[in-house]
């Protein structure tokens, strides 16, 4: 029983890492395509597709946080972080559709920073588990 639960927790944490990495990559793609908006006719199409992928990745992050929390019975804090990020992504989409770059761009930078921070925390937790040190 313990081996099965440990495997489920590890699998959930791996899913969480992949979800955060996907979200971070999608936001980085958004930054690149934002620059293309200024210089290419295809920039708007790519940015729009990227927005949908980023929003979907934010939803997957919420799901992964729930699945990582449930089997191990750990802290629900990652769920709060993921849900907060989904709220930020929703605001970001609204600002983008409304074409308010004065708020859309800084929020995008903030979201990228928060996503990189979340990814770093999950990866450093894994590193500390491997070395046996406690964070």
Protein Blocks (a to p, Z undefined) as FASTA:
>chain_A
ZZmmmmmmmmmmmmmmmmmmmmmmmmmmmmmmmmmmmmpcklmmmmmmmmmmmmmmmmmm
mmmmmmmmmmnopafklmmmmmmmmmmmmmmmmmmmnopaklmmmmmmmmmmmmmmmmmm
mmmmmmmmmnopaZZ
